[in-house]
Amino acid sequence: MESRRVRLVLVAAGRERRQRAPLLLPGLTLGLLVLFLAMPGSVEQKAQAVLHGLCAQRPSHSLGFGGNLLPLDARMTGIYGGYAVAMAYLVVHRRMRAFRLPGRPVLAALAAAVAAMAVDGGNSLLVDLGWTSLYQPDNRLRLATGMLTGTALAVILCFLLATTLWRRNDWERATVERPRELLAIALWQAPLAAVLLSGVGAFFAPVALFLVAAALSVVAAMALVVVLLVGRRDRGFDAWADLEGWGAAAAVLGVVAMGALAG
């Protein structure tokens, strides 16, 4: 009787722990935002310093907002911005526990997206070297191919996180179920693309902060996967609340990595 009572208490405690909202990671995120805003310098200067290790930041390849240049060039802006929006789509549609890889048509479309960016980047390199190119590079095309690759990055990271984090996954669902979902993700990205191409100065600070957060989320997600695999803690979590300590540690590692690269 006593052992049964103990088991019931443990089960109830486990349920309460899984149901409570994680607080450590949101608190850390807010703290990093406050620290960033409190640092000396303009938003443009601070964002460029933070993201310098991830991008060459060439002015001719970057999008401008009222005289200010984004801290990432157009292609990298597309990658990180497209990733953030695509990942938001996958979270909203509950794919963070999807255990199956997308089907071949989806994988082929994602591979074609990455190939399109590679072709555009190679063409841009030919122009920079003064050699004969296929066409004249354009920041709008850099942004578009970057967003396509950002979608592929989001699908890959979502699958890695789903198969690394959770003890119980949805074995019936794929990260992306069918090719038309890629079109839905592109429609989600369209408002961001419109803002990025608008050049309206009022958008600069929010977009710069968004890009810093998006880049940090990518680096932190990669760090989390590596740390869990190396520490043999993969597939050991039931709910987001169980993960908050590891997620906060990964975010700190992401900050350290970005700082080291920028330095």
Secondary structure as the mmCIF struct_conf table of DSSP 4:
data_model
#
loop_
_struct_conf.conf_type_id
_struct_conf.id
_struct_conf.beg_label_comp_id
_struct_conf.beg_label_asym_id
_struct_conf.beg_label_seq_id
_struct_conf.end_label_comp_id
_struct_conf.end_label_asym_id
_struct_conf.end_label_seq_id
HELX_RH_AL_P HELX_RH_AL_P1 GLU A 2 GLN A 19
BEND BEND1 ARG A 20 ARG A 20
HELX_LH_PP_P HELX_LH_PP_P1 ALA A 21 PRO A 22
HELX_RH_AL_P HELX_RH_AL_P2 LEU A 24 ALA A 38
BEND BEND2 MET A 39 GLY A 41
HELX_RH_AL_P HELX_RH_AL_P3 VAL A 43 LEU A 51
HELX_RH_3T_P HELX_RH_3T_P1 HIS A 52 LEU A 54
HELX_RH_3T_P HELX_RH_3T_P2 PRO A 59 HIS A 61
BEND BEND3 SER A 62 SER A 62
STRN STRN1 GLY A 64 PHE A 65
TURN_TY1_P TURN_TY1_P1 GLY A 66 GLY A 67
STRN STRN2 ASN A 68 LEU A 69
HELX_LH_PP_P HELX_LH_PP_P2 LEU A 70 LEU A 70
BEND BEND4 PRO A 71 LEU A 72
HELX_RH_AL_P HELX_RH_AL_P4 ALA A 74 VAL A 92
TURN_TY1_P TURN_TY1_P2 HIS A 93 ARG A 94
TURN_TY1_P TURN_TY1_P3 MET A 96 ARG A 97
STRN STRN3 ALA A 98 ARG A 100
HELX_LH_PP_P HELX_LH_PP_P3 LEU A 101 GLY A 103
HELX_RH_AL_P HELX_RH_AL_P5 ARG A 104 ASP A 128
TURN_TY1_P TURN_TY1_P4 LEU A 129 GLY A 130
BEND BEND5 LEU A 134 TYR A 135
HELX_RH_AL_P HELX_RH_AL_P6 ASN A 139 LEU A 165
STRN STRN4 TRP A 166 TRP A 166
BEND BEND6 ARG A 167 ARG A 168
STRN STRN5 ASP A 170 ALA A 174
BEND BEND7 THR A 175 VAL A 176
BEND BEND8 ARG A 178 ARG A 178
HELX_RH_AL_P HELX_RH_AL_P7 PRO A 179 SER A 198
HELX_RH_3T_P HELX_RH_3T_P3 GLY A 201 PHE A 203
HELX_RH_AL_P HELX_RH_AL_P8 PHE A 204 VAL A 230
TURN_TY1_P TURN_TY1_P5 GLY A 231 ARG A 232
TURN_TY1_P TURN_TY1_P6 ASP A 234 ARG A 235
STRN STRN6 PHE A 237 PHE A 237
BEND BEND9 ASP A 238 ALA A 239
HELX_RH_AL_P HELX_RH_AL_P9 TRP A 240 ALA A 262
#
